[in-house]
Amino acid sequence: MAKTLIIGATGTVGGLVLEEAVRRNVDVRALVRNKERANLPGTVEVVQGDLADRESVAAALKGVDSAFYVSPHETNEVEIATIFGEEAQRAGARLAFGGFHVEDDEARAAASRAIPAYGPKLALAAFLASTDTQPAMFSLTNFDQNDEVFRADIEAGVFPTPLHPGGVNRIDLRDAAEVMTNALTDPGFEAGAYQLLGPESLNGEQSARIWAEALGREVVYTGADPEWRKAFERRLSGQKLVDWIRSFELLSAAPIGTDPAEVEIMTKLLGRAPRTLRDYVRDSVNR
Ligand SMILES: NC(=O)c1ccc[n+]([C@@H]2O[C@H](COP(=O)([O-])OP(=O)(O)OC[C@H]3O[C@@H](n4cnc5c(N)ncnc54)[C@H](OP(=O)(O)O)[C@@H]3O)[C@@H](O)[C@H]2O)c1
């Protein structure tokens, strides 16, 4: 049976890819930093290691047919992605990447100049895309699951995430995980860059209203308050806090539209329409 390695399995993105792969009875191995803390399903082969430790990465990739990579919130993210790409290539594994990738060299250079904070992320994705791993490079829009970080605030009546009034495309990571798992399990999945997205762009007010309806209580959007970073500081720390603040500075400054042609491609990849934020919130509230 084909085997797949999942990076970031204890985190948000990798965790949902792992969940989907386990649901499909895929033979899964997960590389984790702490085996005792990991708490993964019993069918998963859990190996301990660190992305910064080349030997443990090479050992984790041994004998796998495919591997999922998500770049953790780490200051050495370029270095660890480089190790992973090189070792995946050496192991002959196909690679699926979930994050942010701009395929065109000129557009990527322009994006790096416009958003210097994203330079390392763009560089590491470009490196992974250049490896001989049949790479499937998935770019994801704003996650519906981000709201869970602020779940206690939302339940207390405040939606604090700044989203541009023009709307930001929001994706349910469960949909992304389905498509990315297809890439892991199908040896014929075409290498290349894919934009994964949800069916609509929503601003902060609209997102707050969806939560309010599901919870049956008032939820006030406070993301337009210049002090919005304080809510992030209460819920996040370290490099994750730095990355999230940078991302939401961008998301509050510019909209992310929804291209119907891209939604059509997403629908084809999924074999059904992508989930709405309303679908996500309903499932989350009823869980
Ligand atoms: N588009 C969006 O809305 C959005 C939102 C958030 C994040 N992102 C992007 O998604 C990525 C982060 O994914 P995430 O949200 O799933 O992160 P996350 O929940 O913080 O999970 C990170 C995972 O990586 C693991 N990890 C960290 N450092 C490691 C190392 N040195 N060796 C091995 N494993 C390591 C962590 O394991 P431990 O259990 O050991 O810590 C954890 O499983 C970033 O690239 C970020 O830019 C995008």
The ligand as a Gaussian input file, in Angstrom:
#p B3LYP/6-31G(d) Opt

LIG

0 1
 N       -4.319000      31.603000       4.738000
 C       -4.565000      31.682000       6.039000
 O       -5.646000      32.116000       6.486000
 C       -3.521000      31.226000       7.003000
 C       -3.799000      31.275000       8.379000
 C       -2.858000      30.768000       9.275000
 C       -1.671000      30.222000       8.778000
 N       -1.431000      30.220000       7.455000
 C       -0.197000      29.615000       6.934000
 O       -0.185000      28.240000       7.319000
 C        1.082000      27.865000       7.782000
 C        0.989000      27.385000       9.218000
 O        0.137000      26.281000       9.291000
 P       -0.779000      25.979000      10.528000
 O       -1.777000      27.068000      10.685000
 O       -1.260000      24.580000      10.359000
 O        0.265000      26.095000      11.737000
 P        0.162000      25.523000      13.207000
 O       -1.251000      25.196000      13.564000
 O        0.926000      26.455000      14.058000
 O        0.950000      24.140000      13.112000
 C        2.325000      24.073000      12.853000
 C        2.741000      22.619000      12.821000
 O        4.122000      22.522000      12.449000
 C        4.806000      21.761000      13.433000
 N        6.182000      22.232000      13.536000
 C        6.604000      23.471000      13.884000
 N        7.943000      23.533000      13.854000
 C        8.391000      22.302000      13.505000
 C        9.660000      21.741000      13.333000
 N       10.778000      22.453000      13.512000
 N        9.753000      20.431000      12.995000
 C        8.617000      19.691000      12.834000
 N        7.378000      20.167000      12.953000
 C        7.257000      21.470000      13.298000
 C        4.013000      21.952000      14.720000
 O        4.284000      20.893000      15.588000
 P        4.340000      21.025000      17.181000
 O        3.108000      20.311000      17.660000
 O        5.575000      20.299000      17.554000
 O        4.381000      22.481000      17.542000
 C        2.589000      21.913000      14.158000
 O        2.184000      20.599000      13.912000
 C        1.983000      29.086000       7.667000
 O        2.780000      28.954000       6.514000
 C        1.029000      30.234000       7.564000
 O        1.545000      31.291000       6.809000
 C       -2.328000      30.695000       6.568000

